[in-house]
Amino acid sequence: MAFENLADRLQATFKKIRGKGKVSEADVKEMTREIRLALLEADVNFKVVKDFINRVKERAIGQEVLKSLTPGQQVIKVVQDELTELMGGEQSKITLASKPPTVIMLVGLQGAGKTTTTGKLANYLRKQYNKNPLLVAADVYRPAAIKQLQTLGKQLSMPVFSLGEQANPVDIAKQGLEQAKADHNDVVFIDTAGRLHIDENMMEELQNIEAAIKPDEIFLVVDAMTGQDAVNVAENFSERLDLTGVVLTKLDGDTRGGAALSVKAVTGKPIKFAATGEKLDALEPFYPDRMASRILGMGDVLTLIEKAQQDIDEEKAKDMEKKMRTASFTFDDFLEQIGQVRKMGPLDELLSMMPGANKLKGMKNIQIDDKQIGQVEAIIRSMTPQEKEDPELINASRRRRIANGSGTSIQDVNRLLKQFKEMKKMMKQMMGGGKGKKKKSPFNLPFM
């Protein structure tokens, strides 16, 4: 998860102050000193850190906090509010033209993920707004850039406009826009060229494209893993182009998060989207308040609910709930659940959105391996319909047959059967059964 180290540091700091019945100025100073160090370690711009700490300190030692009944909680609320404000305050939505087509230009340095982000954004708008996008390949310099966009277009079943590597990028953008009008595409994405670093030729070309097509949105695509450098890049692009927003890529990686916390304060441009994985649907609108909650260990229930509503069949979910209550949950049901949950994204990311999950014992050590999930699916698919319905039928010879059929060992089959049995018991307890019994960890699943 992004911000993991920062989240750990801040949560450890808040533990000292959370339950205090009285908070002194000395407590606030100690807390803000720890927050300052945590933010600097996360590669947040030092000027941004200084301003942030001053605002927190001023509010935290105010009368409304010190005289409140729960001052510790109030101080944490102050930090949450200021963190939300730092990242933009509220979600900044995409601007769609009143008269189609909407023109969206993507800019940024080479390697930031512009071309892939073009495909992800087009996929997002088609799904969420029922749009019919055209992708325009205006990067004529990077080897295979045009081919990459055409491959993405094929994967997404979307048209891609190109004039080849010898054409002028400004002409490509203009003719691409005309093509979109002729074919009734209501959104046009212009994938522009980047460089390894900012140079005059690149900026002039981008300014010329901007002047020629007058885009509704100019998104700067920034690699979150580059930390403070990402903010410097954003500042330079912002001075030359009329940027309307930022898309952060690789926010799911081992990133310190400094870019997300600094870019809005330094450039004034909102973060509109964040890429959270490799797949073409791994792109989310950026919600500053939700991200602040996740950093502070309060979870992100709204995003979790939205993912569930989008990817999980409601009727099937109701049917599954009944089966859980009565412990009639079968291996077929389990296979169905794996498929539904996997649609929502990486399982460890979903767990991180649950409020308080980070405080559960052993949560940090949970590793969810896609290969193991595949192994579990293979074992279940090697069972007969009767065995899936009633695992008690699976004797030694059947276990040997299932192991051979799934390319696994008898030990793997035994482990899954044991864990499935435990999981059914745990589900019944969580759904209201087994009163008075000690509940097991809800995270003891067969692929962890």
ZASE-101235 format. One record per residue (C-alpha): x, y, z. Coordinates in pm, whole numbers, padded with zeros to 5 digits, always signed. Each point is the difference from the previous one (the first is absolute). Layout:
XYZ
...
***
This chain:
+00000+00000+00000
+00115+00353-00077
+00096+00212+00303
+00060-00313+00211
+00301+00137+00189
-00163+00340+00045
-00320-00163+00123
+00193-00210+00252
+00186+00303+00137
-00310+00219+00031
-00208-00273+00161
+00275-00071+00254
+00009+00372+00083
-00377+00019+00044
-00003-00302+00231
+00175+00214+00262
-00258+00277-00017
-00325-00174-00098
-00142-00084+00343
+00131+00298+00192
-00256+00181+00215
+00217+00310-00009
+00237+00117-00274
+00265+00260+00078
+00195+00224-00236
+00302-00220+00072
-00196-00305-00123
-00094+00183-00321
+00362+00110-00059
+00127-00354+00045
-00268-00135-00235
+00066+00260-00271
+00375-00068+00021
-00066-00369-00068
-00239+00087-00286
+00260+00234-00152
+00261-00278-00002
-00249-00250-00143
-00096+00235-00286
+00359+00086-00085
+00086-00371-00006
-00292-00048-00241
+00175+00249-00233
-00260+00274+00041
+00124+00342-00112
+00162+00173+00302
-00191+00328-00053
-00326-00195-00015
+00095-00179+00324
+00079+00330+00175
-00334+00158-00096
-00191-00317+00089
+00159-00027+00347
-00068+00368+00073
-00369-00040-00087
-00036-00318+00207
+00178+00156+00298
-00210+00317-00013
-00327-00195-00006
+00109-00272+00245
+00088+00243+00279
-00319+00200-00051
-00265+00018+00272
-00250-00220-00189
+00246-00292+00021
+00161+00048+00342
-00335+00054+00174
-00190-00274-00180
-00110-00321+00174
+00215-00214-00234
+00305+00216-00081
+00208-00294-00127
-00264-00087-00259
-00042+00367-00092
+00371+00034-00074
-00013-00302-00231
-00305+00154-00173
+00203+00319-00055
+00280-00199-00166
-00252-00189-00215
-00167+00325-00113
+00332+00164-00084
+00127-00310-00181
-00318-00004-00209
+00040+00369-00078
+00366-00052-00093
-00099-00250-00270
-00270+00225-00145
-00288+00003+00247
-00260-00168-00218
-00010-00216-00309
+00070+00187-00323
-00217-00151-00272
+00085-00037-00367
-00133+00278-00226
-00214-00121-00291
-00074+00242-00285
-00362+00114-00039
+00043-00050-00375
+00187-00324-00085
+00264-00105-00053
+00178+00057+00332
+00373+00032-00070
+00244-00132+00262
+00373+00048-00048
+00248-00207+00203
+00349+00136+00065
+00298-00102+00214
+00351-00139-00003
+00092-00325-00173
-00053-00298+00228
-00276+00159+00211
-00263-00226-00163
-00180+00243-00236
-00096-00254-00265
-00135-00257+00246
-00181+00278+00189
-00160+00109-00329
-00152-00346-00034
-00106-00011+00366
-00172+00340-00017
-00178-00093-00323
-00118-00325+00161
-00117+00191+00311
-00202+00253-00201
-00160-00271-00210
-00104-00194+00312
-00106+00290+00223
-00139+00249-00254
-00089-00229-00293
+00241+00189-00227
+00132-00106-00340
+00372+00098+00001
+00258+00040-00276
+00368-00040+00091
+00244+00219-00196
+00366-00109-00026
+00198+00327-00003
+00326-00138+00143
+00218-00045-00311
+00335-00015+00183
-00006-00287+00245
+00055-00333-00176
-00319-00209-00006
-00213+00272+00170
-00253-00008-00284
-00002-00380-00001
-00057-00003+00378
-00306+00226-00031
-00135-00213-00287
+00041-00312+00214
-00188+00169+00286
-00272+00105-00244
-00034-00360-00117
-00023-00128+00360
-00271+00257+00078
-00175-00027-00341
+00055+00373-00055
+00110+00180-00320
+00352+00146-00018
+00091+00284-00240
+00358+00018-00132
+00187+00162-00290
+00322-00195+00065
+00336+00103+00142
+00090+00252-00273
-00298+00232+00050
-00002+00326+00199
-00160-00052+00346
-00204+00321-00037
-00146-00128-00329
-00073-00338+00160
-00191+00168+00284
-00201+00224-00238
-00087-00278-00244
-00080-00236+00287
-00253+00251+00131
-00159+00029-00346
-00017-00378-00024
-00178-00017+00337
-00262+00251-00119
-00055-00197-00320
-00035-00332+00185
-00209+00145+00288
+00254-00078+00271
-00099+00214+00298
+00339-00008+00179
+00345+00039-00159
+00320-00093+00186
+00326+00147-00132
+00300-00210+00109
+00296+00241-00031
+00375-00058+00002
+00214+00031+00312
+00373+00021+00058
+00226-00139+00270
+00018+00357+00132
-00168+00333-00076
+00140+00178-00308
-00096+00299-00213
-00091-00197-00315
-00246-00220+00187
-00167+00295+00172
-00035+00197-00325
-00157-00300-00173
-00248-00049+00285
-00088+00371+00000
-00059-00018-00377
-00231-00302+00040
-00187+00179+00279
-00047+00310-00220
-00117-00210-00298
-00263-00218+00170
-00096+00205+00310
-00049-00301+00231
-00266-00007+00273
+00244-00176+00233
+00380-00020+00010
+00104-00274+00238
+00356-00023+00122
+00090-00364+00057
+00247-00033+00288
+00178-00306+00138
-00070+00008+00376
+00310-00210+00067
+00230+00286-00106
-00096+00187+00318
+00120+00358+00021
+00112-00005-00366
-00364-00053-00100
-00089+00330+00165
+00282+00183-00181
-00121-00145-00332
-00357+00108+00077
+00117+00352+00080
+00192+00029-00329
-00288-00130-00213
-00244+00225+00184
+00204+00310-00094
-00018-00076-00374
-00337-00168-00051
-00351+00068+00124
-00016-00321+00202
-00340-00092+00140
+00101-00293+00214
+00247-00272+00092
-00021-00378-00037
+00228-00188+00242
+00128-00335-00121
+00157-00283+00205
-00174+00117+00317
-00038-00368+00088
+00377-00053+00002
+00256+00033+00277
-00034+00375-00007
+00055+00249+00278
-00296+00206-00116
+00170+00341-00004
-00130+00085-00348
-00364-00048+00096
+00042+00215+00310
+00196+00278-00172
-00117+00041-00358
-00325+00189+00070
+00165+00240+00247
+00294+00075-00231
-00178+00029-00337
-00360+00080+00098
-00109-00279-00239
-00227-00271+00143
+00074-00371-00012
-00290-00135-00204
+00087-00369-00032
+00234-00257+00150
+00116-00320-00170
+00004-00285+00248
+00128-00293-00204
+00099-00138-00339
-00342-00103-00131
-00199+00229-00229
-00275+00046+00261
+00250+00088+00277
-00076+00372+00000
-00204+00186+00262
-00121+00357+00048
+00213+00162+00270
-00190+00087+00319
+00218+00205+00240
-00222-00076+00302
+00006-00374-00064
+00375-00004-00049
+00048+00195+00325
-00214-00260+00182
+00209-00285-00140
+00326+00169+00099
-00129+00045+00355
-00114-00363+00026
-00371+00078-00011
-00062-00206-00311
-00185+00098-00317
-00344-00152+00029
-00157+00214-00274
+00244-00119-00266
-00042-00358+00122
-00381+00031-00029
+00028+00154-00348
+00225-00283-00117
-00245-00254+00140
-00301+00169-00162
+00181+00014-00333
+00136-00354-00006
-00216-00221+00220
-00340-00136-00103
-00250+00108+00268
-00231-00303-00035
+00293-00238+00023
+00127+00187+00306
-00338-00042+00176
-00006-00368-00084
+00356-00037+00130
-00094+00169+00329
-00273-00260+00060
+00247-00281-00064
+00252+00153+00240
-00261+00027+00275
-00096-00365-00037
+00355-00126-00065
-00120-00150-00332
+00282+00178-00184
+00154-00240-00260
+00322-00006-00200
-00199+00115-00305
-00115+00302+00201
+00357+00064+00108
+00120-00009-00362
-00274+00247-00092
+00106+00230+00285
+00367-00007-00104
-00104+00113-00349
-00225+00280+00128
+00255+00135+00246
+00289-00015-00249
-00197+00232-00229
+00026+00267+00272
+00380+00009-00010
+00296-00138+00198
-00123-00159+00323
+00269+00154+00221
-00107+00344-00128
-00364-00077+00086
+00098-00108+00352
+00192+00326+00049
-00327+00192-00059
-00168-00165+00298
-00006+00231+00305
+00233-00124+00271
+00134-00287-00212
+00352+00129+00053
-00044-00041+00377
-00096-00368-00021
+00269-00231+00124
+00187-00160-00287
-00154+00230-00264
+00339+00135-00105
+00131-00351-00064
-00286-00101-00227
+00123-00079-00349
-00254-00071-00271
+00158-00185-00289
-00177-00014-00338
+00177-00329-00076
-00145-00152+00316
-00347+00122-00096
+00046-00169-00338
+00110-00317+00180
-00313+00007+00219
-00219+00043-00309
+00177-00292-00174
-00055-00230+00299
-00372+00087+00022
-00048-00048-00377
+00155-00346+00027
-00278-00111+00238
-00320-00171-00112
-00333+00184+00049
-00076-00230+00294
+00337+00070+00164
-00048+00376-00032
-00340-00035+00164
+00116-00234+00277
+00378+00014+00071
-00044-00278+00262
-00010-00244-00295
+00362+00078-00086
+00196-00299+00131
+00370-00084-00054
-00039-00136-00355
-00216+00296-00105
+00260+00242+00145
+00268-00170-00209
-00214+00031-00314
-00077+00372+00069
+00371+00075+00061
+00099-00169-00328
-00278+00175-00190
+00093+00346+00131
+00378-00038-00023
+00035+00044+00376
+00100-00222+00293
-00220-00200+00239
+00121+00237+00275
-00139+00297-00200
-00337-00175-00031
-00003-00089+00371
+00085+00359+00094
-00283+00141-00212
-00255-00244+00141
+00102+00084+00356
-00004+00376-00060
-00336-00018-00178
-00150-00184+00297
+00138+00263+00242
-00123+00281-00225
-00356-00136-00003
-00001-00006+00381
+00140+00354+00015
-00260+00128-00249
-00283-00145+00207
+00139+00174+00310
+00042+00334-00182
-00354-00020-00136
-00147-00047+00347
+00050-00368+00080
+00214-00161+00266
-00074+00241+00286
+00247+00010+00281
+00276-00158-00208
+00326+00173-00064
+00009+00129-00357
+00293-00082-00224
+00171+00254-00217
-00219+00079-00305
+00317+00011-00211
+00093-00369+00030
-00094-00076-00361
+00145-00283-00213
+00207+00232-00220
+00172+00200+00279
***
